[in-house]
Amino acid sequence: MFEFGGWLLASVLLGPGTALVHPTLIAPGSDASHPSWRARSLSVYRFWRDLGYAVGALAAGLLADVFGAAWAIAAIGVLTFLSGVVVAIAMIERRQVDAVGTAR
């Protein structure tokens, strides 16, 4: 397994990776939400996302204890892929048409 240096490098790289991912995840939710309920939709998204961190960490730890780290990492990958499939199916792009009739 990794030595301390490998885990340290992974932790250091996690920061910029997270900084790149979070705005990318919030942008589609903002685009798909009407301004009158955008704040509420993003707060609901962030609640479930943050709850997923806590529950996911516990679940991954339990999976790693029972089946090993490789199984836990594979389960995280599968769940991440499946959540992307659900979003791709359920989140429909809605184009707005302005007063001139131009789609934006």
C-alpha positions in Angstrom: 0.0 0.0 0.0 1.0 3.7 0.0 3.6 5.0 2.3 3.2 8.3 4.0 4.5 10.3 1.1 2.0 8.8 -1.3 -0.9 9.6 1.0 0.4 13.1 1.5 0.6 13.7 -2.3 -2.9 12.3 -2.7 -4.2 14.7 0.0 -2.4 17.7 -1.6 -3.9 16.9 -5.0 -7.4 16.5 -3.5 -7.6 20.2 -2.8 -7.2 21.5 -6.4 -9.3 18.6 -7.6 -12.1 19.6 -5.3 -11.7 23.2 -6.2 -12.2 22.3 -9.9 -15.1 19.9 -9.4 -17.5 21.8 -7.1 -18.1 24.8 -9.4 -18.6 22.4 -12.2 -21.2 20.5 -10.3 -23.1 23.6 -9.1 -23.2 25.3 -12.5 -25.7 22.9 -14.2 -28.0 23.1 -11.1 -27.9 26.9 -11.4 -28.6 26.8 -15.1 -31.6 24.5 -14.7 -33.1 26.4 -11.8 -35.4 29.4 -12.2 -34.0 32.4 -10.4 -37.0 32.5 -8.0 -36.1 29.0 -6.6 -32.5 28.8 -7.5 -31.2 29.4 -3.9 -33.5 26.7 -2.5 -32.5 24.1 -5.2 -28.8 24.7 -4.6 -29.2 24.4 -0.9 -31.0 21.1 -1.3 -28.3 19.9 -3.6 -25.6 21.0 -1.2 -27.4 19.3 1.7 -27.5 16.0 0.0 -24.0 16.3 -1.4 -22.5 17.1 2.1 -24.6 14.3 3.7 -23.2 12.0 1.0 -19.7 12.9 2.2 -20.5 11.8 5.8 -22.5 8.7 4.9 -20.2 7.8 2.1 -17.2 7.9 4.4 -18.8 5.7 6.9 -20.1 3.3 4.3 -16.7 3.1 2.5 -15.0 2.5 5.9 -17.5 -0.4 6.6 -17.0 -1.8 3.2 -13.2 -1.6 3.5 -13.4 -3.3 6.9 -15.6 -6.2 5.6 -14.4 -6.7 2.0 -11.1 -4.7 1.7 -10.1 -1.3 0.3 -10.3 -2.4 -3.3 -14.0 -3.3 -2.9 -14.7 0.0 -1.2 -13.1 2.0 -4.0 -14.9 0.0 -6.6 -18.2 0.6 -4.9 -17.5 4.3 -4.8 -16.7 4.2 -8.5 -19.9 2.3 -9.4 -22.1 4.6 -7.3 -20.5 7.7 -8.8 -21.1 6.3 -12.3 -24.7 5.4 -11.5 -25.4 8.9 -10.1 -24.1 10.4 -13.3 -26.4 8.1 -15.3 -29.4 9.2 -13.2 -28.5 12.9 -13.7 -28.0 12.4 -17.5 -31.5 10.9 -17.7 -33.4 13.1 -15.3 -31.8 16.5 -15.8 -33.3 18.0 -19.0 -31.8 21.2 -20.4 -34.5 23.9 -20.7 -33.6 26.7 -23.1 -35.0 30.1 -22.4 -36.3 32.3 -25.2 -36.0 36.0 -24.7 -38.4 38.6 -26.0 -36.8 38.7 -29.4 -37.2 35.0 -29.8 -33.6 34.1 -29.5 -32.8 30.9 -27.6 -30.1 31.3 -24.9 
